[in-house]
Amino acid sequence: MMWRRSARALFLCIILSLGIVALAGATSKATAKPFEGQIKSVRIDKCGLQPGTCEGSIILSQGSGGEVELAIMPGTWMKRGDRLVTIDELGVGNYVKTEAIQLPGERLQRITVLSAP
């Protein structure tokens, strides 16, 4: 009887370990993709009281003719020349270069690095 409990415990540990390894493998597949173009639209969903706490998205019109919507999460600071700016300082027509990742289960690609000349 004691060995059955030990075998069950060992089996559950193995299953849990395999689940953790599979989950870690799924998140490591997210790679940053570069995007470049003019901002066609800026949408701010909500803002906090401190600078850099706004969240929203931008629609980027790419040179190839396509458009992509990219999410900007709170705490995302963008580089414009030597200054750091936030989403609320971006405007329609600004030219930007960015990198974004697609997280599993999320609809929009999330900006990781954005620079605007």
VMD Tcl script that draws the C-alpha trace (Angstrom):
set ca {
  {0.00 0.00 0.00}
  {2.84 2.40 0.84}
  {4.54 1.80 -2.48}
  {1.30 2.68 -4.32}
  {1.22 6.11 -2.67}
  {4.86 6.63 -3.53}
  {4.24 5.57 -7.12}
  {1.27 7.98 -7.40}
  {3.30 10.82 -5.95}
  {6.15 10.10 -8.36}
  {3.72 9.92 -11.30}
  {2.10 13.26 -10.35}
  {5.55 14.88 -10.03}
  {6.52 13.64 -13.49}
  {3.26 14.95 -15.03}
  {3.71 18.33 -13.33}
  {7.32 18.57 -14.50}
  {6.34 17.78 -18.10}
  {3.62 20.46 -17.95}
  {6.07 23.08 -16.71}
  {8.60 22.19 -19.41}
  {5.90 22.38 -22.11}
  {4.73 25.76 -20.84}
  {8.28 27.13 -20.77}
  {8.84 25.92 -24.34}
  {5.69 27.67 -25.56}
  {6.70 31.06 -24.19}
  {10.24 30.89 -25.55}
  {8.92 30.74 -29.14}
  {7.94 34.43 -29.08}
  {10.49 36.33 -31.17}
  {10.65 40.03 -31.87}
  {9.71 41.09 -35.41}
  {10.70 44.48 -36.83}
  {8.10 46.94 -38.13}
  {8.61 50.31 -39.78}
  {6.28 52.95 -41.17}
  {3.98 55.87 -40.44}
  {1.45 55.95 -37.65}
  {-2.03 55.96 -39.13}
  {-3.93 55.91 -35.83}
  {-3.22 56.18 -32.09}
  {-5.72 54.79 -29.58}
  {-5.25 55.33 -25.85}
  {-7.43 52.97 -23.82}
  {-6.56 54.12 -20.30}
  {-4.01 56.22 -18.44}
  {-2.74 56.46 -14.90}
  {-1.63 59.60 -13.13}
  {2.11 59.07 -13.72}
  {3.93 59.48 -17.07}
  {4.37 56.20 -18.89}
  {1.27 54.54 -17.44}
  {-0.93 54.87 -20.54}
  {-1.88 51.82 -22.54}
  {-3.37 51.53 -25.98}
  {-2.39 50.70 -29.53}
  {-1.20 52.19 -32.78}
  {-2.00 51.27 -36.36}
  {1.17 51.38 -38.40}
  {1.01 51.84 -42.17}
  {4.01 49.97 -43.54}
  {5.95 50.81 -46.68}
  {4.86 47.54 -48.29}
  {1.27 48.77 -48.27}
  {0.07 46.69 -45.35}
  {-1.10 47.83 -41.95}
  {-0.45 46.32 -38.54}
  {-2.01 47.12 -35.16}
  {0.48 47.03 -32.30}
  {-0.28 47.11 -28.57}
  {1.54 49.50 -26.26}
  {1.41 48.46 -22.62}
  {1.95 50.67 -19.56}
  {5.62 51.29 -18.91}
  {6.56 51.26 -22.60}
  {8.83 54.24 -23.25}
  {9.81 55.11 -26.80}
  {12.98 56.74 -27.98}
  {12.68 59.90 -30.10}
  {16.18 61.18 -30.83}
  {17.74 61.58 -27.40}
  {14.39 61.86 -25.56}
  {12.13 59.19 -24.16}
  {8.44 59.63 -25.00}
  {5.21 57.80 -24.18}
  {2.20 56.77 -26.29}
  {0.37 60.01 -25.53}
  {3.18 61.98 -27.26}
  {2.87 60.02 -30.53}
  {0.89 61.50 -33.38}
  {-0.65 60.47 -36.68}
  {1.98 60.75 -39.41}
  {4.98 60.10 -37.13}
  {7.47 57.73 -38.74}
  {8.54 54.95 -36.38}
  {10.70 51.83 -36.25}
  {9.67 49.18 -33.77}
  {10.05 45.60 -32.66}
  {7.03 43.65 -31.43}
  {6.32 40.16 -30.16}
  {3.15 38.07 -30.41}
  {2.36 36.52 -27.04}
  {0.32 33.31 -27.00}
  {-3.34 34.04 -26.40}
  {-3.10 37.77 -27.17}
  {-4.76 39.33 -30.22}
  {-2.25 42.13 -30.82}
  {1.49 42.04 -31.13}
  {3.08 43.87 -28.21}
  {5.72 46.54 -28.83}
  {9.03 45.86 -27.11}
  {11.22 48.63 -28.55}
  {10.07 51.67 -30.49}
  {12.09 54.56 -31.86}
  {10.80 57.61 -33.65}
  {13.27 59.94 -35.44}
}
mol new
graphics top color blue
foreach p $ca { graphics top sphere $p radius 0.5 }
foreach p [lrange $ca 0 end-1] q [lrange $ca 1 end] { graphics top cylinder $p $q radius 0.2 }
display resetview
